[in-house]
Amino acid sequence: MTHRLAPLAKEATIGELAERSGVAPSALRFYESEGLITSRRTSGNQRRYSRDTLRRVAFIRTSQQLGMPLAAIREVLSLLPEDRTPNRADWARISECWREDLDERIRTLQRLRDNLTDCIGCGCLSLSRCALSNSWDALGSRGPGPRRVVEKEIPCATGTCVPAPADRATP
């Protein structure tokens, strides 16, 4: 079966779009219900998608793989023109919306990667000394969430871990 849209076709059926994009028809219907993509209906109530919907679906899937929430994806897609196929300048403009957020995600992932490597490489195998351990929730006073992942400086990596009290240390 072919994975190309007919060169002169201005629209695609849901099956054609699903096949070409690698996204299930149910996901396409979900994207449409969430306002991420649009279609027109034929007289027989069948969906027809414009060719540029393929780019939007690719953008949605890539954005989801990066961990972007659907609300953020919807927000930037709303900045694209509705009356014409988005061009390179349109895509560049919306990519700027996420640049700072993506840069911070990259830094966070690098910190996580580097700390996991250090922890796995150290061979401590001890929760009382592990860089990822948080004995007795000592980091709870620093704020909610995974503090060693979200903070710019990971406490154990900089030697500022709060050791568990000796009488309650976890083996």
Sine and cosine of phi, psi and omega as CSV:
sin_phi,cos_phi,sin_psi,cos_psi,sin_omega,cos_omega
0.00,0.00,0.59,-0.81,-0.05,-1.00
-0.98,0.19,0.50,-0.86,0.05,-1.00
-0.90,-0.43,0.51,0.86,0.00,-1.00
-0.82,-0.57,0.54,-0.84,0.14,-0.99
-0.99,0.11,0.54,-0.84,0.03,-1.00
-0.84,0.55,0.74,-0.67,-0.10,-1.00
-0.81,0.59,-0.58,0.81,-0.05,-1.00
-0.99,-0.12,-0.07,1.00,-0.02,-1.00
-0.94,0.34,0.76,-0.65,0.03,-1.00
-1.00,0.01,-0.30,0.95,-0.04,-1.00
-0.69,-0.72,0.32,-0.95,0.04,-1.00
-0.78,-0.63,0.54,-0.84,0.13,-0.99
-0.97,0.25,0.18,-0.98,0.03,-1.00
-0.90,0.44,-0.59,0.81,0.04,-1.00
-0.91,0.42,-0.69,0.73,0.02,-1.00
-0.91,0.42,-0.69,0.73,0.01,-1.00
-0.91,0.42,-0.64,0.77,0.02,-1.00
-0.89,0.45,-0.72,0.70,-0.01,-1.00
-0.89,0.45,-0.72,0.70,-0.05,-1.00
-0.95,0.32,-0.60,0.80,-0.06,-1.00
-1.00,0.06,-0.33,0.94,-0.06,-1.00
0.98,0.21,0.29,0.96,-0.01,-1.00
-0.93,-0.36,0.73,-0.69,-0.02,-1.00
-0.88,0.48,0.55,-0.84,0.06,-1.00
-0.81,0.59,-0.59,0.81,0.01,-1.00
-0.89,0.45,-0.60,0.80,0.04,-1.00
-0.93,0.37,-0.62,0.79,0.04,-1.00
-0.90,0.44,-0.66,0.75,0.05,-1.00
-0.90,0.43,-0.63,0.78,0.05,-1.00
-0.89,0.45,-0.73,0.69,0.03,-1.00
-0.84,0.55,-0.64,0.77,0.00,-1.00
-0.92,0.39,-0.67,0.74,0.01,-1.00
-0.91,0.42,-0.44,0.90,0.02,-1.00
-1.00,0.03,-0.01,1.00,0.04,-1.00
0.98,0.20,0.34,0.94,0.00,-1.00
-1.00,0.06,-0.52,0.86,0.07,-1.00
-0.70,-0.72,0.27,-0.96,0.03,-1.00
-0.75,-0.67,0.35,-0.94,0.10,-1.00
-0.61,-0.79,0.27,-0.96,0.17,-0.99
-0.95,-0.30,0.33,-0.94,0.00,-1.00
-0.94,-0.33,0.66,-0.75,0.08,-1.00
-0.98,0.21,0.07,-1.00,0.04,-1.00
-0.89,0.46,-0.42,0.91,0.07,-1.00
-1.00,-0.01,0.21,0.98,0.03,-1.00
0.92,0.40,0.44,0.90,0.07,-1.00
-1.00,-0.02,0.58,-0.82,0.01,-1.00
-0.97,0.25,0.62,-0.79,0.15,-0.99
-0.73,-0.68,0.79,-0.62,-0.05,-1.00
-0.94,-0.33,0.66,-0.75,0.07,-1.00
-0.94,0.34,0.40,-0.92,-0.06,-1.00
-0.84,0.55,-0.58,0.81,-0.05,-1.00
-0.93,0.36,-0.18,0.98,0.06,-1.00
-0.89,0.46,-0.50,0.87,0.04,-1.00
-0.86,0.52,-0.67,0.74,0.04,-1.00
-0.91,0.41,-0.65,0.76,0.01,-1.00
-0.89,0.45,-0.68,0.74,0.02,-1.00
-0.90,0.44,-0.67,0.74,0.04,-1.00
-0.88,0.48,-0.66,0.75,0.03,-1.00
-0.90,0.44,-0.68,0.73,0.00,-1.00
-0.88,0.47,-0.75,0.66,-0.03,-1.00
-0.89,0.46,-0.70,0.72,0.01,-1.00
-0.90,0.43,-0.67,0.74,0.01,-1.00
-0.89,0.46,-0.65,0.76,0.04,-1.00
-0.90,0.43,-0.63,0.77,0.03,-1.00
-0.90,0.43,-0.46,0.89,0.06,-1.00
-0.99,0.15,-0.08,1.00,0.02,-1.00
1.00,0.02,0.24,0.97,0.01,-1.00
-0.97,0.26,0.72,-0.69,0.03,-1.00
-0.95,0.31,0.45,-0.89,-0.03,-1.00
-0.84,0.54,-0.57,0.82,0.01,-1.00
-0.88,0.47,-0.65,0.76,0.02,-1.00
-0.94,0.35,-0.61,0.79,0.03,-1.00
-0.90,0.44,-0.72,0.70,0.02,-1.00
-0.86,0.51,-0.67,0.74,-0.03,-1.00
-0.87,0.50,-0.73,0.69,-0.03,-1.00
-0.97,0.26,-0.55,0.83,0.04,-1.00
-0.90,0.43,-0.48,0.88,0.02,-1.00
-0.92,0.38,-0.26,0.97,0.03,-1.00
-0.99,0.12,-0.20,0.98,0.01,-1.00
-0.98,0.18,0.49,-0.87,0.00,-1.00
-0.93,0.38,0.62,-0.78,0.04,-1.00
-1.00,-0.01,-0.42,0.91,-0.14,-0.99
-1.00,-0.01,-0.01,1.00,0.00,-1.00
-0.39,-0.92,0.24,-0.97,0.05,-1.00
-0.94,0.35,0.77,-0.64,0.03,-1.00
-0.86,0.50,0.61,-0.79,0.02,-1.00
-0.96,-0.29,-0.05,-1.00,-0.04,-1.00
-0.84,0.54,-0.66,0.75,-0.01,-1.00
-0.90,0.43,-0.62,0.79,0.05,-1.00
-0.89,0.46,-0.72,0.69,-0.01,-1.00
-0.92,0.40,-0.62,0.79,0.03,-1.00
-0.90,0.44,-0.64,0.76,0.00,-1.00
-0.89,0.45,-0.70,0.71,-0.02,-1.00
-0.97,0.25,-0.44,0.90,0.03,-1.00
-0.92,0.40,-0.47,0.88,0.05,-1.00
-0.90,0.43,-0.45,0.89,0.00,-1.00
-0.87,0.50,-0.50,0.86,-0.08,-1.00
-0.96,-0.30,-0.05,1.00,-0.12,-0.99
-0.81,0.58,-0.76,0.65,-0.04,-1.00
-0.89,0.45,-0.69,0.72,0.01,-1.00
-0.89,0.45,-0.70,0.71,0.01,-1.00
-0.90,0.43,-0.64,0.77,0.06,-1.00
-0.86,0.50,-0.67,0.75,0.03,-1.00
-0.92,0.38,-0.62,0.78,0.06,-1.00
-0.89,0.46,-0.65,0.76,0.02,-1.00
-0.89,0.46,-0.71,0.70,0.02,-1.00
-0.88,0.48,-0.65,0.76,0.01,-1.00
-0.90,0.43,-0.70,0.71,0.03,-1.00
-0.89,0.45,-0.62,0.78,0.04,-1.00
-0.90,0.43,-0.67,0.75,0.04,-1.00
-0.88,0.47,-0.69,0.72,0.02,-1.00
-0.89,0.46,-0.74,0.68,0.01,-1.00
-0.85,0.52,-0.74,0.67,-0.05,-1.00
-0.91,0.41,-0.61,0.79,0.00,-1.00
-0.96,0.29,-0.60,0.80,0.05,-1.00
-0.90,0.43,-0.66,0.75,0.02,-1.00
-0.88,0.47,-0.71,0.71,0.02,-1.00
-0.88,0.47,-0.70,0.72,-0.05,-1.00
-0.91,0.40,-0.74,0.67,-0.01,-1.00
-0.90,0.43,-0.61,0.79,-0.03,-1.00
-0.96,0.29,-0.39,0.92,-0.09,-1.00
-0.96,0.28,-0.47,0.88,0.02,-1.00
0.96,0.29,0.27,0.96,-0.07,-1.00
-0.89,0.45,-0.64,0.77,-0.02,-1.00
0.75,0.66,0.49,0.87,-0.02,-1.00
-0.79,-0.61,0.82,-0.57,0.02,-1.00
-0.92,0.40,-0.40,0.92,0.00,-1.00
-0.97,0.24,-0.31,0.95,0.00,-1.00
-0.86,-0.51,-0.09,1.00,-0.08,-1.00
-0.92,0.39,0.65,-0.76,-0.01,-1.00
-0.91,0.41,-0.33,0.94,-0.01,-1.00
-0.98,-0.19,-0.12,0.99,0.00,-1.00
-0.96,0.26,0.46,-0.89,0.05,-1.00
-0.67,-0.74,0.91,0.42,-0.07,-1.00
-0.80,0.60,0.75,-0.67,0.06,-1.00
0.83,0.56,0.45,0.89,0.04,-1.00
0.80,0.61,0.66,0.75,-0.01,-1.00
-0.86,0.50,-0.48,0.88,-0.03,-1.00
-1.00,0.09,-0.06,1.00,0.02,-1.00
-0.86,0.52,-0.49,0.87,0.00,-1.00
-0.95,0.31,-0.24,0.97,-0.01,-1.00
-1.00,0.06,-0.16,0.99,0.03,-1.00
0.75,-0.66,0.09,-1.00,-0.03,-1.00
-0.98,0.20,0.29,-0.96,0.11,-0.99
1.00,0.09,-0.07,-1.00,-0.04,-1.00
-0.97,0.22,1.00,0.04,-0.15,-0.99
-0.84,0.54,-0.64,0.77,-0.06,-1.00
-0.95,0.33,-0.29,0.96,0.04,-1.00
-1.00,-0.05,-0.67,0.74,-0.12,-0.99
-1.00,0.07,-0.34,0.94,0.01,-1.00
-0.98,0.19,0.54,-0.84,-0.02,-1.00
-0.89,0.45,-0.65,0.76,0.06,-1.00
-0.95,-0.32,0.85,-0.52,0.01,-1.00
-0.99,0.13,0.88,-0.48,-0.14,-0.99
-0.75,0.66,-0.75,0.66,-0.06,-1.00
-0.92,0.38,-0.54,0.84,0.00,-1.00
-0.92,0.39,-0.39,0.92,-0.01,-1.00
-0.97,-0.26,0.13,0.99,0.05,-1.00
0.98,0.19,0.32,0.95,-0.02,-1.00
-0.93,-0.36,0.42,0.91,0.03,-1.00
-0.89,0.46,0.56,-0.83,0.10,-1.00
-1.00,-0.07,0.94,-0.33,-0.04,-1.00
-0.93,0.37,0.50,-0.87,0.08,-1.00
-0.92,0.38,0.56,-0.83,0.06,-1.00
-0.83,0.56,0.62,-0.79,-0.08,-1.00
-0.84,0.54,-0.60,0.80,-0.05,-1.00
-0.97,0.24,-0.24,0.97,0.00,-1.00
-0.85,-0.52,0.29,0.96,-0.05,-1.00
-0.88,0.47,0.62,-0.78,0.03,-1.00
-1.00,-0.03,0.77,-0.64,-0.01,-1.00
-0.93,0.37,0.00,0.00,0.00,0.00
